[in-house]
Amino acid sequence: MNKTSKGYMVAILKHYCYNFACRGLSGLDDKVILSAFADLLTLLYHEGRNVRHLVKKDTTINPKFLSLRDRLPTNRCKAWNELRSLRLEAGEARSHKEIEFTFKRRFKLTLDDLVDLFAHPGWKGTLYGGNAWLPIARKVREVSDLLDSGKKEEANCLVSVILEMSHNTGKVSAKLKNLDSC
């Protein structure tokens, strides 16, 4: 494997993840992982409200995404507070699928739908929304896939990586902290 190949880079990331970011994760409490997953999913739906910018640009979008625009305020704090009860409900869930369903029931959108929204080409060149959130959404979906496979230590490790990922204005962990102070 040469040092510029994708496989090599994945191996390096896995090594970092398992050897540095995720020490001492055996015997994790499911509640910790599920709570973190609920927080990240809440954040993705919160950022999805920026679909309004695609609408303003007169970009053709799937009408199902309009539920985010229609059900969440444009103000970030008001939107986060609007999601508070849903986040609390999701945080009490016994499985990641139950968490996903909590949001799907409200917005009629799945995690895969959010990935599709953030992948929309209309985000290109914007200072908000999909450009920076697509890799984060993909990683959150990967957490779901890992949990489907029963790999909770790997899922928790990936959550740690996601929290350090950058979006439009900083790191995911800082965004969550900032919004929690609303």
Rosetta silent file (secondary structure, phi, psi, omega in degrees, C-alpha in Angstrom):
SEQUENCE: MNKTSKGYMVAILKHYCYNFACRGLSGLDDKVILSAFADLLTLLYHEGRNVRHLVKKDTTINPKFLSLRDRLPTNRCKAWNELRSLRLEAGEARSHKEIEFTFKRRFKLTLDDLVDLFAHPGWKGTLYGGNAWLPIARKVREVSDLLDSGKKEEANCLVSVILEMSHNTGKVSAKLKNLDSC
SCORE:     score description
SCORE:     0.000 S_00000001
   1 L     0.000  121.877  179.894    0.000    0.000    0.000 S_00000001
   2 L   -83.566  159.778 -170.873    1.599    3.282   -1.012 S_00000001
   3 L   -72.189   -5.128  177.356    1.439    6.294    1.276 S_00000001
   4 L  -106.691   -1.107 -177.831   -0.854    8.295   -1.018 S_00000001
   5 L   -76.302  153.895  179.069   -3.511    5.625   -1.479 S_00000001
   6 H   -61.513  -39.679  179.732   -6.955    5.986    0.031 S_00000001
   7 H   -61.634  -38.023  178.381   -6.521    2.653    1.837 S_00000001
   8 H   -64.824  -44.949 -179.745   -3.342    3.881    3.483 S_00000001
   9 H   -63.663  -39.757  177.699   -5.059    7.058    4.690 S_00000001
  10 H   -62.825  -42.630  179.008   -7.988    5.047    6.075 S_00000001
  11 H   -61.473  -41.604  178.560   -5.546    2.786    7.907 S_00000001
  12 H   -63.555  -45.433  179.252   -3.787    5.824    9.415 S_00000001
  13 H   -61.386  -43.121  178.647   -7.120    7.316   10.540 S_00000001
  14 H   -63.089  -42.132  178.818   -8.200    4.021   12.094 S_00000001
  15 H   -59.485  -48.550  178.972   -4.853    3.739   13.868 S_00000001
  16 H   -58.006  -49.971 -175.807   -5.214    7.267   15.226 S_00000001
  17 H   -57.635  -49.886 -175.195   -8.803    6.677   16.219 S_00000001
  18 H   -76.110  -30.328 -173.991   -8.190    3.447   18.084 S_00000001
  19 H   -94.714  -19.924 -177.217   -4.876    4.339   19.649 S_00000001
  20 H  -122.653  -53.653 -172.717   -5.392    7.946   20.686 S_00000001
  21 H   -74.915  -20.713 -168.510   -8.975    9.209   20.496 S_00000001
  22 L  -126.925   31.011  178.027  -10.643    6.131   21.911 S_00000001
  23 L   -64.953  140.759  173.866   -8.551    4.747   24.748 S_00000001
  24 L    72.324   30.928 -176.526  -10.478    3.020   27.485 S_00000001
  25 L   -94.696   -3.140 -179.632  -13.734    2.587   25.591 S_00000001
  26 L   -66.162  145.173 -179.473  -14.405   -1.056   26.377 S_00000001
  27 L    74.022   25.801 -179.957  -17.534   -1.583   28.429 S_00000001
  28 L   -61.602  144.834  173.904  -19.142    1.643   27.255 S_00000001
  29 L   -76.076  126.859  179.110  -22.589    2.451   28.470 S_00000001
  30 H   -54.847  -34.366 -176.929  -25.030    2.308   25.539 S_00000001
  31 H   -60.586  -37.209 -179.665  -26.707    5.433   26.907 S_00000001
  32 H   -64.241  -47.096 -179.190  -23.538    7.507   26.344 S_00000001
  33 H   -65.210  -44.861 -178.406  -23.277    6.481   22.702 S_00000001
  34 H   -65.438  -37.995  178.118  -26.987    6.931   22.055 S_00000001
  35 H   -63.915  -42.959  178.115  -27.006   10.345   23.708 S_00000001
  36 H   -64.757  -40.808  177.958  -24.099   11.497   21.541 S_00000001
  37 H   -62.412  -42.084  178.367  -25.809   10.106   18.438 S_00000001
  38 H   -62.344  -40.291  178.333  -29.004   11.989   19.373 S_00000001
  39 H   -62.391  -44.925 -178.745  -27.008   15.210   19.788 S_00000001
  40 H   -66.777  -40.035  178.921  -25.365   14.833   16.388 S_00000001
  41 H   -66.251  -40.082  175.925  -28.634   14.002   14.661 S_00000001
  42 H   -58.007  -43.557 -179.831  -30.275   17.019   16.300 S_00000001
  43 H   -63.332  -39.613  178.522  -27.460   19.163   14.972 S_00000001
  44 H   -65.070  -42.351  177.629  -27.891   17.837   11.425 S_00000001
  45 H   -65.448  -39.128  177.596  -31.616   18.598   11.424 S_00000001
  46 H   -58.562  -46.632 -179.983  -30.829   22.028   12.869 S_00000001
  47 H   -69.699  -27.707  178.177  -28.383   22.733   10.048 S_00000001
  48 H   -62.176  -21.815  178.567  -30.864   21.372    7.520 S_00000001
  49 L   -61.322  -18.788  178.155  -33.067   24.387    8.188 S_00000001
  50 L   -70.045    1.890  173.916  -30.610   26.274    5.989 S_00000001
  51 H   -56.833  -22.561  178.794  -32.388   24.714    3.023 S_00000001
  52 H   -58.134  -29.917  178.990  -34.136   28.082    2.909 S_00000001
  53 H   -69.340  -34.021  175.815  -30.994   29.493    1.298 S_00000001
  54 H   -67.419  -38.423  178.822  -31.322   27.021   -1.577 S_00000001
  55 H   -64.771  -42.955  179.158  -34.929   28.086   -2.006 S_00000001
  56 H   -62.528  -33.854  178.927  -33.887   31.765   -2.042 S_00000001
  57 L   -76.829    0.177 -178.740  -31.301   30.982   -4.732 S_00000001
  58 L    63.137   32.684  177.709  -34.183   29.527   -6.752 S_00000001
  59 L   -82.790  137.159  177.276  -32.428   26.156   -6.752 S_00000001
  60 L   -72.574  122.208  177.811  -34.569   23.172   -7.613 S_00000001
  61 L  -131.695  159.842  176.155  -34.838   20.956   -4.542 S_00000001
  62 L   -65.802  127.814 -177.319  -36.907   17.989   -3.537 S_00000001
  63 H   -58.073  -22.728 -179.178  -40.058   19.377   -1.848 S_00000001
  64 H   -62.672  -24.697 -179.460  -39.666   16.945    1.067 S_00000001
  65 H   -73.488  -14.720 -177.770  -36.774   19.099    2.343 S_00000001
  66 H   -67.859  -17.292  178.195  -39.113   22.049    2.826 S_00000001
  67 H   -61.697  -30.755  177.707  -40.343   20.532    6.107 S_00000001
  68 H   -68.540  -42.033  178.437  -37.078   21.727    7.667 S_00000001
  69 H   -66.604  -42.122 -173.752  -37.665   25.268    6.459 S_00000001
  70 H   -77.284  -25.883 -174.371  -41.320   25.218    7.436 S_00000001
  71 H  -104.731   -6.763 -179.995  -40.936   23.646   10.896 S_00000001
  72 L  -125.667  136.274  177.185  -37.815   25.361   12.208 S_00000001
  73 L   -62.847  156.527  178.623  -37.220   29.071   12.802 S_00000001
  74 L   -73.458  -33.703  178.718  -34.445   30.748   10.837 S_00000001
  75 L   -64.527  129.557 -174.127  -32.801   32.076   14.014 S_00000001
  76 H   -61.995  -41.384 -179.811  -30.271   29.486   15.198 S_00000001
  77 H   -69.407  -43.090  177.868  -31.125   29.757   18.906 S_00000001
  78 H   -62.384  -39.612  178.644  -34.863   29.666   18.320 S_00000001
  79 H   -65.850  -42.812  179.715  -34.409   26.640   16.036 S_00000001
  80 H   -63.468  -42.518  178.114  -32.213   24.879   18.616 S_00000001
  81 H   -65.453  -34.634  176.207  -34.769   25.573   21.342 S_00000001
  82 H   -62.714  -33.251 -179.005  -37.501   24.282   19.035 S_00000001
  83 H   -85.677   -8.464 -174.685  -35.555   21.029   18.743 S_00000001
  84 H   -54.661  -49.529 -177.893  -34.931   20.760   22.495 S_00000001
  85 H   -66.368  -36.593  177.710  -37.915   18.538   23.318 S_00000001
  86 H   -66.472  -40.741  177.962  -37.214   16.300   20.324 S_00000001
  87 H   -63.256  -42.737  178.204  -33.572   16.022   21.370 S_00000001
  88 H   -63.773  -43.163  177.497  -34.619   15.074   24.916 S_00000001
  89 H   -61.510  -45.185  179.149  -37.050   12.477   23.585 S_00000001
  90 H   -63.623  -35.981  179.396  -34.365   11.060   21.293 S_00000001
  91 H   -66.080  -17.944  177.844  -31.929   11.007   24.211 S_00000001
  92 L   -92.841   -3.623 -177.109  -34.259    8.647   26.059 S_00000001
  93 L   -65.242  154.457 -179.388  -34.409    6.180   23.167 S_00000001
  94 L   -97.040   -4.470  178.749  -33.149    2.624   23.623 S_00000001
  95 L  -152.603  159.628  178.518  -31.650    2.306   20.148 S_00000001
  96 H   -67.227  -30.828  178.230  -30.191    4.457   17.410 S_00000001
  97 H   -67.141  -36.034  176.529  -33.036    3.419   15.107 S_00000001
  98 H   -66.379  -37.092  176.851  -35.520    4.732   17.656 S_00000001
  99 H   -63.505  -48.314  179.930  -33.581    8.017   17.718 S_00000001
 100 H   -59.604  -40.837 -179.322  -33.685    8.243   13.930 S_00000001
 101 H   -65.260  -34.815  178.556  -37.416    7.487   13.948 S_00000001
 102 H   -55.533  -44.290 -179.811  -38.041   10.280   16.474 S_00000001
 103 H   -77.346  -38.135  179.524  -36.769   12.813   13.934 S_00000001
 104 H   -61.965  -39.739  179.307  -38.275   11.081   10.905 S_00000001
 105 H   -59.646  -39.558 -176.992  -41.703   11.201   12.553 S_00000001
 106 H   -79.356  -42.957 -172.135  -41.433   14.978   12.991 S_00000001
 107 H  -106.715   -8.083 -178.012  -39.762   16.009    9.738 S_00000001
 108 L    61.165   29.861  179.046  -40.610   13.111    7.392 S_00000001
 109 L  -132.498  142.398  178.103  -36.885   12.937    6.574 S_00000001
 110 L   -99.699  173.041  174.025  -34.334   10.219    7.283 S_00000001
 111 H   -60.074  -40.764  175.875  -30.623   10.458    7.952 S_00000001
 112 H   -61.071  -37.455  176.778  -30.061    9.372    4.346 S_00000001
 113 H   -62.647  -40.281  178.790  -32.309   12.233    3.226 S_00000001
 114 H   -64.498  -40.186  176.102  -30.147   14.688    5.170 S_00000001
 115 H   -59.167  -44.631  178.203  -27.031   13.324    3.481 S_00000001
 116 H   -61.376  -41.885  179.145  -28.772   13.869    0.140 S_00000001
 117 H   -60.836  -47.607 -178.046  -29.758   17.413    1.140 S_00000001
 118 H   -70.549  -17.974  177.407  -26.209   18.336    2.128 S_00000001
 119 L   -86.209   -5.320 -177.301  -24.926   16.786   -1.119 S_00000001
 120 L   -57.313  131.922 -177.846  -27.136   19.090   -3.220 S_00000001
 121 H   -64.792  -17.733  179.611  -24.979   20.941   -5.772 S_00000001
 122 H   -65.578  -17.150  178.696  -26.737   24.222   -4.968 S_00000001
 123 H   -75.277  -18.303 -173.906  -24.669   24.537   -1.776 S_00000001
 124 L   -52.861  127.017  177.170  -21.454   24.966   -3.746 S_00000001
 125 L    82.682    2.710  179.438  -19.751   28.196   -2.810 S_00000001
 126 L   -90.341  159.605 -179.367  -22.093   29.069    0.071 S_00000001
 127 L   -93.029    4.808 -177.150  -20.948   29.986    3.566 S_00000001
 128 L  -144.932  163.315  173.386  -23.596   27.843    5.259 S_00000001
 129 L    78.375 -144.424 -163.680  -25.222   24.467    4.855 S_00000001
 130 H   -52.284  -39.088 -176.646  -24.192   21.510    2.780 S_00000001
 131 H   -48.181  -54.365 -176.573  -20.630   22.156    1.683 S_00000001
 132 H   -86.767  -21.468 -175.320  -19.187   21.634    5.136 S_00000001
 133 H   -88.875  -15.955  179.160  -21.977   19.531    6.585 S_00000001
 134 H   -59.793  -50.559  179.271  -21.936   16.755    3.978 S_00000001
 135 H   -61.961  -34.140  178.485  -18.846   14.986    5.389 S_00000001
 136 H   -67.223  -46.514  178.721  -20.276   15.315    8.895 S_00000001
 137 H   -60.292  -40.599  178.266  -23.645   13.886    7.823 S_00000001
 138 H   -63.040  -39.760  179.278  -21.889   10.997    6.084 S_00000001
 139 H   -69.124  -37.137  176.585  -19.919   10.222    9.248 S_00000001
 140 H   -63.786  -39.889  175.898  -23.078   10.333   11.378 S_00000001
 141 H   -62.965  -37.825  177.478  -24.632    7.855    8.938 S_00000001
 142 H   -63.717  -37.238  174.944  -21.520    5.717    9.344 S_00000001
 143 H   -59.316  -45.040  178.166  -22.070    5.776   13.129 S_00000001
 144 H   -59.321  -44.087  179.123  -25.584    4.453   12.491 S_00000001
 145 H   -62.968  -40.800  177.984  -24.189    1.706   10.253 S_00000001
 146 H   -63.963  -41.120  177.855  -21.629    0.735   12.912 S_00000001
 147 H   -66.005  -36.334  174.343  -24.355    0.558   15.537 S_00000001
 148 H   -57.516  -35.532 -177.369  -26.400   -1.612   13.148 S_00000001
 149 L   -88.131    2.048  179.550  -23.426   -3.979   13.083 S_00000001
 150 L    76.907   17.182 -177.366  -23.064   -4.001   16.866 S_00000001
 151 L   -98.445   68.818 -173.525  -19.728   -2.168   16.748 S_00000001
 152 H   -70.247  -32.060  177.445  -20.404    0.317   19.524 S_00000001
 153 H   -64.849  -42.537  177.733  -16.735    0.959   20.411 S_00000001
 154 H   -66.043  -38.603  178.257  -16.016    1.881   16.791 S_00000001
 155 H   -62.926  -43.931 -179.984  -19.181    3.977   16.690 S_00000001
 156 H   -65.639  -38.393  176.680  -18.156    5.858   19.814 S_00000001
 157 H   -60.911  -44.237 -179.636  -14.690    6.414   18.406 S_00000001
 158 H   -64.906  -35.873  175.140  -16.213    7.848   15.245 S_00000001
 159 H   -58.163  -42.809  178.286  -18.399   10.152   17.352 S_00000001
 160 H   -60.089  -40.763  178.420  -15.174   11.499   18.890 S_00000001
 161 H   -65.748  -44.336 -179.772  -13.795   12.112   15.412 S_00000001
 162 H   -59.200  -42.751 -178.742  -17.024   13.829   14.296 S_00000001
 163 H   -61.080  -22.962  178.569  -16.928   16.178   17.276 S_00000001
 164 L   -95.909   -3.857  178.658  -13.519   17.378   16.072 S_00000001
 165 L   -70.708  151.991  179.124  -14.600   17.827   12.447 S_00000001
 166 E   -97.114  145.773  173.209  -14.878   21.345   11.087 S_00000001
 167 L  -119.945 -151.448 -173.648  -17.973   22.886    9.571 S_00000001
 168 L   -66.219  -31.730 -173.898  -18.516   26.399    8.225 S_00000001
 169 L  -128.435   10.213 -179.858  -17.527   28.309   11.368 S_00000001
 170 L   155.797 -157.432 -178.351  -15.605   25.914   13.613 S_00000001
 171 E   -89.332  154.087 -179.991  -15.684   22.457   15.148 S_00000001
 172 H   -59.205  -43.808 -179.228  -18.806   20.385   15.707 S_00000001
 173 H   -59.787  -40.867  178.728  -18.147   20.168   19.464 S_00000001
 174 H   -67.222  -36.968  178.593  -17.954   23.966   19.705 S_00000001
 175 H   -62.331  -45.835  178.742  -21.170   24.315   17.687 S_00000001
 176 H   -61.479  -45.335  179.863  -23.010   22.005   20.097 S_00000001
 177 H   -61.750  -43.827  179.949  -21.642   23.881   23.115 S_00000001
 178 H   -62.104  -46.342 -179.002  -22.541   27.222   21.564 S_00000001
 179 H   -68.404  -33.754  178.483  -26.080   26.135   20.740 S_00000001
 180 H   -66.070  -18.937  178.063  -26.561   24.616   24.182 S_00000001
 181 L   -86.833   -1.012  179.001  -25.924   28.080   25.624 S_00000001
 182 L   -65.684    0.000    0.000  -28.886   29.515   23.668 S_00000001
